[in-house]
Amino acid sequence: MLAEGIFDGFWEYKLKKWDIAAGIIIIKEAGGIISDLDGGENYFETGNLLCAGSFELHQEMLNLIKNL
């Protein structure tokens, strides 16, 4: 739904690799930004995922999550 423009961003935690593998490709191809909840690229290892349709929104969401 992020790649379609229905959602602007979302986050999930404790996902398995098979839950996110295909979605990551789709979101990246659509121009979305993906990271783990620390802003890194360890989402496959941690299972934690933050996705947004733009860099600015991704940074805003990342700042909000870090302050929780």
MMTF fields as JSON, N, C-alpha, C and O atoms, coordinates in Angstrom:
{
  "mmtfVersion": "1.0.0",
  "mmtfProducer": "UNKNOWN",
  "numBonds": 271,
  "numAtoms": 272,
  "numGroups": 68,
  "numChains": 1,
  "numModels": 1,
  "chainsPerModel": [1],
  "groupsPerChain": [68],
  "chainIdList": ["A"],
  "bondAtomList": [4, 2, 8, 6, 12, 10, 16, 14, 20, 18, 24, 22, 28, 26, 32, 30, 36, 34, 40, 38, 44, 42, 48, 46, 52, 50, 56, 54, 60, 58, 64, 62, 68, 66, 72, 70, 76, 74, 80, 78, 84, 82, 88, 86, 92, 90, 96, 94, 100, 98, 104, 102, 108, 106, 112, 110, 116, 114, 120, 118, 124, 122, 128, 126, 132, 130, 136, 134, 140, 138, 144, 142, 148, 146, 152, 150, 156, 154, 160, 158, 164, 162, 168, 166, 172, 170, 176, 174, 180, 178, 184, 182, 188, 186, 192, 190, 196, 194, 200, 198, 204, 202, 208, 206, 212, 210, 216, 214, 220, 218, 224, 222, 228, 226, 232, 230, 236, 234, 240, 238, 244, 242, 248, 246, 252, 250, 256, 254, 260, 258, 264, 262, 268, 266],
  "bondOrderList": [1, 1, 1, 1, 1, 1, 1, 1, 1, 1, 1, 1, 1, 1, 1, 1, 1, 1, 1, 1, 1, 1, 1, 1, 1, 1, 1, 1, 1, 1, 1, 1, 1, 1, 1, 1, 1, 1, 1, 1, 1, 1, 1, 1, 1, 1, 1, 1, 1, 1, 1, 1, 1, 1, 1, 1, 1, 1, 1, 1, 1, 1, 1, 1, 1, 1, 1],
  "groupList": [{"groupName": "MET", "atomNameList": ["N", "CA", "C", "O"], "elementList": ["N", "C", "C", "O"], "formalChargeList": [0, 0, 0, 0], "bondAtomList": [1, 0, 2, 1, 3, 2], "bondOrderList": [1, 1, 2], "singleLetterCode": "M", "chemCompType": "L-PEPTIDE LINKING"}, {"groupName": "LEU", "atomNameList": ["N", "CA", "C", "O"], "elementList": ["N", "C", "C", "O"], "formalChargeList": [0, 0, 0, 0], "bondAtomList": [1, 0, 2, 1, 3, 2], "bondOrderList": [1, 1, 2], "singleLetterCode": "L", "chemCompType": "L-PEPTIDE LINKING"}, {"groupName": "ALA", "atomNameList": ["N", "CA", "C", "O"], "elementList": ["N", "C", "C", "O"], "formalChargeList": [0, 0, 0, 0], "bondAtomList": [1, 0, 2, 1, 3, 2], "bondOrderList": [1, 1, 2], "singleLetterCode": "A", "chemCompType": "L-PEPTIDE LINKING"}, {"groupName": "GLU", "atomNameList": ["N", "CA", "C", "O"], "elementList": ["N", "C", "C", "O"], "formalChargeList": [0, 0, 0, 0], "bondAtomList": [1, 0, 2, 1, 3, 2], "bondOrderList": [1, 1, 2], "singleLetterCode": "E", "chemCompType": "L-PEPTIDE LINKING"}, {"groupName": "GLY", "atomNameList": ["N", "CA", "C", "O"], "elementList": ["N", "C", "C", "O"], "formalChargeList": [0, 0, 0, 0], "bondAtomList": [1, 0, 2, 1, 3, 2], "bondOrderList": [1, 1, 2], "singleLetterCode": "G", "chemCompType": "PEPTIDE LINKING"}, {"groupName": "ILE", "atomNameList": ["N", "CA", "C", "O"], "elementList": ["N", "C", "C", "O"], "formalChargeList": [0, 0, 0, 0], "bondAtomList": [1, 0, 2, 1, 3, 2], "bondOrderList": [1, 1, 2], "singleLetterCode": "I", "chemCompType": "L-PEPTIDE LINKING"}, {"groupName": "PHE", "atomNameList": ["N", "CA", "C", "O"], "elementList": ["N", "C", "C", "O"], "formalChargeList": [0, 0, 0, 0], "bondAtomList": [1, 0, 2, 1, 3, 2], "bondOrderList": [1, 1, 2], "singleLetterCode": "F", "chemCompType": "L-PEPTIDE LINKING"}, {"groupName": "ASP", "atomNameList": ["N", "CA", "C", "O"], "elementList": ["N", "C", "C", "O"], "formalChargeList": [0, 0, 0, 0], "bondAtomList": [1, 0, 2, 1, 3, 2], "bondOrderList": [1, 1, 2], "singleLetterCode": "D", "chemCompType": "L-PEPTIDE LINKING"}, {"groupName": "TRP", "atomNameList": ["N", "CA", "C", "O"], "elementList": ["N", "C", "C", "O"], "formalChargeList": [0, 0, 0, 0], "bondAtomList": [1, 0, 2, 1, 3, 2], "bondOrderList": [1, 1, 2], "singleLetterCode": "W", "chemCompType": "L-PEPTIDE LINKING"}, {"groupName": "TYR", "atomNameList": ["N", "CA", "C", "O"], "elementList": ["N", "C", "C", "O"], "formalChargeList": [0, 0, 0, 0], "bondAtomList": [1, 0, 2, 1, 3, 2], "bondOrderList": [1, 1, 2], "singleLetterCode": "Y", "chemCompType": "L-PEPTIDE LINKING"}, {"groupName": "LYS", "atomNameList": ["N", "CA", "C", "O"], "elementList": ["N", "C", "C", "O"], "formalChargeList": [0, 0, 0, 0], "bondAtomList": [1, 0, 2, 1, 3, 2], "bondOrderList": [1, 1, 2], "singleLetterCode": "K", "chemCompType": "L-PEPTIDE LINKING"}, {"groupName": "SER", "atomNameList": ["N", "CA", "C", "O"], "elementList": ["N", "C", "C", "O"], "formalChargeList": [0, 0, 0, 0], "bondAtomList": [1, 0, 2, 1, 3, 2], "bondOrderList": [1, 1, 2], "singleLetterCode": "S", "chemCompType": "L-PEPTIDE LINKING"}, {"groupName": "ASN", "atomNameList": ["N", "CA", "C", "O"], "elementList": ["N", "C", "C", "O"], "formalChargeList": [0, 0, 0, 0], "bondAtomList": [1, 0, 2, 1, 3, 2], "bondOrderList": [1, 1, 2], "singleLetterCode": "N", "chemCompType": "L-PEPTIDE LINKING"}, {"groupName": "THR", "atomNameList": ["N", "CA", "C", "O"], "elementList": ["N", "C", "C", "O"], "formalChargeList": [0, 0, 0, 0], "bondAtomList": [1, 0, 2, 1, 3, 2], "bondOrderList": [1, 1, 2], "singleLetterCode": "T", "chemCompType": "L-PEPTIDE LINKING"}, {"groupName": "CYS", "atomNameList": ["N", "CA", "C", "O"], "elementList": ["N", "C", "C", "O"], "formalChargeList": [0, 0, 0, 0], "bondAtomList": [1, 0, 2, 1, 3, 2], "bondOrderList": [1, 1, 2], "singleLetterCode": "C", "chemCompType": "L-PEPTIDE LINKING"}, {"groupName": "HIS", "atomNameList": ["N", "CA", "C", "O"], "elementList": ["N", "C", "C", "O"], "formalChargeList": [0, 0, 0, 0], "bondAtomList": [1, 0, 2, 1, 3, 2], "bondOrderList": [1, 1, 2], "singleLetterCode": "H", "chemCompType": "L-PEPTIDE LINKING"}, {"groupName": "GLN", "atomNameList": ["N", "CA", "C", "O"], "elementList": ["N", "C", "C", "O"], "formalChargeList": [0, 0, 0, 0], "bondAtomList": [1, 0, 2, 1, 3, 2], "bondOrderList": [1, 1, 2], "singleLetterCode": "Q", "chemCompType": "L-PEPTIDE LINKING"}],
  "groupTypeList": [0, 1, 2, 3, 4, 5, 6, 7, 4, 6, 8, 3, 9, 10, 1, 10, 10, 8, 7, 5, 2, 2, 4, 5, 5, 5, 5, 10, 3, 2, 4, 4, 5, 5, 11, 7, 1, 7, 4, 4, 3, 12, 9, 6, 3, 13, 4, 12, 1, 1, 14, 2, 4, 11, 6, 3, 1, 15, 16, 3, 0, 1, 12, 1, 5, 10, 12, 1],
  "groupIdList": [1, 2, 3, 4, 5, 6, 7, 8, 9, 10, 11, 12, 13, 14, 15, 16, 17, 18, 19, 20, 21, 22, 23, 24, 25, 26, 27, 28, 29, 30, 31, 32, 33, 34, 35, 36, 37, 38, 39, 40, 41, 42, 43, 44, 45, 46, 47, 48, 49, 50, 51, 52, 53, 54, 55, 56, 57, 58, 59, 60, 61, 62, 63, 64, 65, 66, 67, 68],
  "secStructList": [7, 6, 6, 6, 6, 1, 7, 1, 3, 3, 3, 3, 7, 1, 7, 7, 2, 2, 2, 2, 2, 2, 2, 2, 2, 2, 2, 2, 2, 6, 6, 7, 3, 3, 3, 7, 6, 6, 1, 1, 1, 7, 2, 2, 2, 2, 7, 7, 3, 3, 3, 3, 1, 1, 2, 2, 2, 2, 2, 2, 2, 2, 2, 2, 2, 2, 6, 7],
  "xCoordList": [0.816, 0.0, 0.861, 0.435, 2.064, 2.983, 3.39, 3.387, 3.734, 4.152, 3.025, 3.291, 1.77, 0.62, 0.258, -0.536, 0.831, 0.515, -0.661, -1.123, -1.159, -2.275, -1.788, -2.449, -0.63, 0.004, 1.206, 1.853, 1.501, 2.706, 3.897, 5.037, 3.647, 4.715, 4.153, 2.971, 5.005, 4.602, 5.837, 6.945, 5.626, 6.705, 6.129, 4.949, 6.969, 6.627, 7.838, 8.958, 7.635, 8.763, 8.554, 7.43, 9.657, 9.696, 9.136, 8.454, 9.418, 8.992, 10.038, 11.201, 9.624, 10.54, 10.971, 10.306, 12.083, 12.608, 11.583, 11.461, 10.853, 9.878, 8.669, 7.912, 8.483, 7.392, 7.717, 6.81, 9.014, 9.392, 10.155, 10.284, 10.656, 11.553, 10.919, 11.514, 9.753, 9.124, 8.706, 8.855, 8.18, 7.742, 8.871, 8.68, 10.051, 11.209, 11.544, 11.801, 11.541, 11.834, 10.8, 11.152, 9.538, 8.464, 8.585, 8.479, 8.804, 8.905, 10.124, 10.033, 11.255, 12.458, 12.269, 12.678, 11.661, 11.431, 10.466, 10.539, 9.559, 8.61, 9.208, 8.553, 10.462, 11.13, 11.014, 11.38, 10.508, 10.368, 11.693, 12.675, 11.699, 12.873, 12.606, 11.532, 13.594, 13.451, 14.661, 15.796, 14.406, 15.49, 14.977, 13.795, 15.896, 15.447, 15.048, 15.116, 14.642, 14.151, 15.258, 14.98, 16.511, 17.643, 18.149, 19.115, 17.524, 17.942, 18.966, 19.432, 19.33, 20.313, 19.67, 18.477, 20.471, 19.983, 19.947, 20.067, 19.785, 19.774, 18.371, 18.14, 17.433, 16.05, 15.877, 14.993, 16.683, 16.575, 17.028, 16.451, 18.05, 18.558, 17.652, 17.399, 17.161, 16.358, 14.879, 14.183, 14.398, 12.971, 12.184, 10.956, 12.889, 12.253, 12.39, 13.466, 11.292, 11.231, 10.518, 9.462, 11.093, 10.462, 10.497, 11.569, 9.352, 9.252, 8.485, 7.524, 8.917, 8.226, 8.346, 9.256, 7.418, 7.4, 8.389, 8.683, 8.908, 9.89, 10.958, 10.733, 12.123, 13.216, 12.817, 13.137, 12.119, 11.733, 10.797, 10.986, 9.799, 8.872, 9.588, 9.322, 10.492, 11.254, 12.033, 12.041, 12.683, 13.444, 12.536, 12.89, 11.376, 10.417, 9.95, 9.914, 9.594, 9.135, 10.254, 10.015, 11.458, 12.604, 12.837, 13.095, 12.752, 12.917, 11.829, 12.111, 10.599, 9.503, 9.697, 9.491, 10.092, 10.269, 11.444, 11.37, 12.518, 13.683, 13.344, 13.977, 12.356, 11.988, 10.94, 10.515, 10.518, 9.53, 10.174, 9.496],
  "yCoordList": [-1.197, 0.0, 1.263, 2.307, 1.168, 2.306, 2.561, 3.704, 1.511, 1.658, 2.201, 2.858, 1.94, 2.44, 3.871, 4.505, 4.39, 5.733, 5.806, 6.902, 4.665, 4.654, 5.075, 5.857, 4.554, 4.942, 5.822, 5.667, 6.74, 7.561, 6.9, 7.107, 6.108, 5.424, 4.441, 4.491, 3.546, 2.593, 1.994, 2.104, 1.349, 0.596, -0.685, -0.763, -1.657, -2.963, -3.464, -3.031, -4.358, -4.955, -6.454, -6.956, -7.143, -8.593, -9.366, -10.375, -8.904, -9.606, -10.653, -10.552, -11.63, -12.635, -12.185, -11.366, -12.728, -12.354, -12.567, -11.737, -13.654, -13.951, -13.016, -12.924, -12.327, -11.357, -10.053, -9.328, -9.754, -8.438, -8.47, -7.433, -9.615, -9.674, -9.094, -8.225, -9.546, -9.071, -7.608, -6.841, -7.225, -5.849, -4.85, -3.74, -5.232, -4.339, -4.016, -2.861, -5.011, -4.798, -3.874, -2.952, -4.115, -3.3, -1.848, -0.931, -1.639, -0.276, 0.448, 1.614, -0.237, 0.393, 0.755, 1.836, -0.121, 0.154, 1.322, 2.03, 1.519, 2.632, 3.932, 4.974, 3.88, 5.083, 5.322, 6.392, 4.336, 4.476, 4.313, 3.827, 4.723, 4.652, 3.58, 3.545, 2.703, 1.603, 1.561, 1.73, 1.331, 1.142, 0.291, -0.048, -0.05, -0.615, 0.565, 1.714, 0.301, 1.375, 2.277, 3.287, 1.918, 2.77, 3.569, 4.321, 3.427, 4.142, 3.39, 3.903, 2.18, 1.383, 0.419, 0.509, -0.498, -1.46, -2.886, -3.845, -3.027, -4.346, -4.906, -5.697, -4.509, -4.945, -6.446, -7.02, -7.102, -8.559, -9.239, -10.25, -8.698, -9.284, -8.985, -9.861, -7.737, -7.339, -7.675, -7.902, -7.708, -7.885, -6.604, -6.603, -5.517, -4.218, -3.374, -3.296, -2.748, -2.109, -0.773, -0.67, 0.252, 1.557, 1.937, 1.968, 2.222, 2.541, 3.841, 4.112, 4.638, 5.888, 6.197, 5.725, 6.992, 7.358, 8.443, 8.632, 9.159, 10.207, 10.221, 9.752, 10.77, 10.865, 11.72, 11.374, 12.837, 13.747, 13.064, 13.185, 12.354, 11.654, 10.537, 10.309, 9.842, 8.782, 9.352, 8.754, 10.499, 11.121, 11.549, 11.385, 12.091, 12.494, 11.293, 11.338, 10.224, 9.014, 8.411, 7.962, 8.4, 7.871, 8.661, 8.068, 9.975, 10.814, 10.533, 10.467, 10.368, 10.07, 8.729, 8.613, 7.719, 6.387, 6.363, 5.708, 7.062, 7.096, 7.749, 7.446, 8.642, 9.327, 8.591, 9.099, 7.412, 6.629, 5.911, 5.206],
  "zCoordList": [0.0, 0.0, 0.0, -0.494, 0.551, 0.484, -0.967, -1.423, -1.679, -3.076, -3.947, -4.954, -3.58, -4.332, -3.966, -4.661, -2.883, -2.443, -1.494, -1.176, -1.03, -0.084, 1.301, 1.983, 1.714, 2.971, 2.666, 1.63, 3.568, 3.434, 4.102, 3.685, 5.131, 5.838, 6.845, 7.184, 7.319, 8.357, 8.992, 8.466, 10.149, 10.778, 11.355, 11.697, 11.451, 12.019, 12.772, 12.502, 13.699, 14.399, 14.566, 14.538, 14.738, 14.93, 13.739, 13.921, 12.529, 11.329, 10.942, 11.331, 10.195, 9.646, 8.253, 7.618, 7.792, 6.477, 5.381, 4.48, 5.441, 4.392, 4.453, 3.487, 5.574, 5.674, 4.944, 4.533, 4.781, 4.254, 2.935, 2.285, 2.525, 1.361, 0.091, -0.545, -0.277, -1.515, -1.404, -2.355, -0.236, -0.039, -0.134, -0.631, 0.341, 0.268, -1.182, -1.521, -2.017, -3.44, -4.063, -4.799, -3.775, -4.353, -3.898, -4.711, -2.611, -2.081, -2.647, -3.032, -2.696, -3.253, -4.719, -5.142, -5.497, -6.921, -7.121, -8.125, -6.154, -6.244, -5.712, -5.747, -5.213, -4.734, -3.24, -2.755, -2.498, -1.054, -0.324, -0.885, 0.924, 1.793, 2.851, 3.451, 3.076, 4.025, 4.939, 4.494, 6.234, 7.191, 8.343, 8.408, 9.258, 10.523, 11.415, 10.979, 12.637, 13.5, 14.032, 14.679, 13.763, 14.123, 12.932, 13.068, 11.774, 10.571, 9.749, 8.731, 10.165, 9.442, 8.467, 8.176, 7.971, 6.988, 7.536, 6.774, 8.828, 9.464, 9.65, 10.564, 8.798, 8.965, 8.811, 9.447, 7.994, 7.88, 9.166, 9.567, 9.813, 11.047, 12.239, 13.066, 12.326, 13.481, 13.321, 14.311, 12.087, 11.845, 12.054, 11.973, 12.323, 12.544, 11.28, 10.686, 10.878, 9.574, 9.671, 10.295, 9.053, 8.932, 7.457, 6.852, 6.883, 5.454, 5.277, 5.997, 4.316, 4.016, 2.534, 1.854, 2.054, 0.651, 0.281, -0.899, 1.266, 0.987, 2.084, 3.199, 1.738, 2.69, 3.893, 5.03, 3.651, 4.72, 5.713, 6.923, 5.216, 6.096, 6.845, 8.025, 6.167, 6.823, 8.01, 9.085, 7.826, 8.914, 10.062, 11.23, 9.736, 10.77, 11.574, 12.803, 10.882, 11.564, 12.407, 13.528, 11.879, 12.603, 13.891, 14.938, 13.827, 15.017, 16.035, 17.232, 15.59, 16.506, 17.198, 18.406, 16.436, 17.002, 17.976, 19.015, 17.654, 18.556, 19.888, 20.899, 19.909, 21.133, 21.964, 23.001, 21.531, 22.295, 23.435, 24.182]
}
